[in-house]
Amino acid sequence: MVAVRTFIAMSLAVVLSSHVALAQQSLGTKERAAADAVAQLIARSRAQNELPKLRRIKDGHLQAEACRRAKHGDKSVGNSTGIGPPEKVGMLSAIWYSTLDPDQPPPELLDWAKGPGQQYEQPHRFAVGVCLVIASEQRYWIVVGTYMSAIKSILNIPTWG
């Protein structure tokens, strides 16, 4: 009898832990799919405006920033230009927003993707960070950054400060 209860308890623990693992896996899968959708929107916007194609890179700082905004419930749309802090070596600009559907971008994202103006240094690379929070609704917090070329980023000593 004790062996049966132990077996049932262990089986239940295995089932519950596998459900938690599947939920975490699907969350990461959804975040990657959202990041891919945003990247495609940016590439399409730049192509339609006859702008140079940007190489997509990974920047873990962007997902951390998206999750920080999610934690604070910051649903605002905003952007910045200029070289970022040292952990964002070579960053030229960023835009952030929150959405229920990553396939439906705010107009600000598409305008931002067309930039920057000629007076600014032109980007060579970009990255997308996504944080998905599922509560009463499924909401994505998204941060996108543009960067200098890899060589110029390395040579940009002031950002290593």
C-alpha positions, -999 to 999 in steps of 0.1 A, spaced: 0 0 0 28 24 9 46 14 -22 15 22 -43 12 56 -27 49 63 -33 46 52 -69 15 75 -74 32 104 -58 64 100 -79 43 96 -111 24 127 -103 56 146 -96 70 135 -130 38 145 -148 37 180 -131 74 187 -138 70 177 -175 40 201 -178 61 229 -162 90 221 -187 65 222 -216 50 255 -205 85 270 -202 95 256 -236 64 269 -253 70 304 -237 105 305 -252 92 292 -285 65 320 -286 91 346 -278 114 334 -306 85 334 -330 76 369 -320 112 381 -324 113 365 -359 80 382 -368 94 416 -357 126 410 -376 107 402 -408 86 434 -404 118 454 -401 134 437 -431 103 443 -452 100 479 -442 137 486 -450 134 468 -484 102 487 -493 121 519 -486 152 508 -505 174 509 -475 204 486 -469 196 452 -454 207 449 -417 223 417 -404 204 402 -375 225 395 -344 217 383 -308 218 407 -279 207 391 -246 205 426 -230 175 434 -251 154 406 -238 165 415 -202 154 451 -209 121 439 -224 115 418 -192 124 447 -170 97 468 -188 72 439 -185 79 436 -148 71 473 -143 40 471 -167 55 498 -190 34 496 -221 47 529 -236 62 532 -270 96 549 -269 129 551 -287 164 564 -282 193 573 -305 230 575 -298 256 552 -284 243 532 -255 259 523 -222 290 500 -221 270 468 -220 254 478 -253 287 482 -272 281 496 -307 243 503 -302 231 532 -323 193 533 -315 165 513 -298 128 512 -298 105 495 -273 68 488 -271 42 464 -258 16 445 -279 -9 417 -278 1 407 -314 37 409 -326 25 406 -362 7 440 -358 35 465 -352 28 500 -340 34 527 -367 64 539 -347 83 506 -353 79 509 -391 90 546 -390 119 537 -368 130 509 -392 133 535 -420 158 556 -400 179 570 -390 182 603 -408 214 609 -429 229 631 -401 232 599 -379 256 570 -383 239 543 -404 233 509 -388 248 476 -401 231 452 -377 200 448 -355 187 426 -327 152 419 -312 145 411 -276 111 398 -265 95 390 -232 61 373 -231 39 375 -201 8 354 -199 -16 366 -172 -52 375 -180 -40 381 -216 -9 372 -236 12 403 -239 46 408 -256 72 434 -246 96 441 -274 129 460 -276 147 463 -310 182 478 -313 204 488 -342 242 486 -341 274 497 -358 293 472 -378 312 446 -358 346 461 -365 335 497 -356 319 484 -324 352 469 -313 371 500 -322 346 523 -304 367 525 -272 345 551 -253 316 525 -250 340 500 -232 344 526 -203 
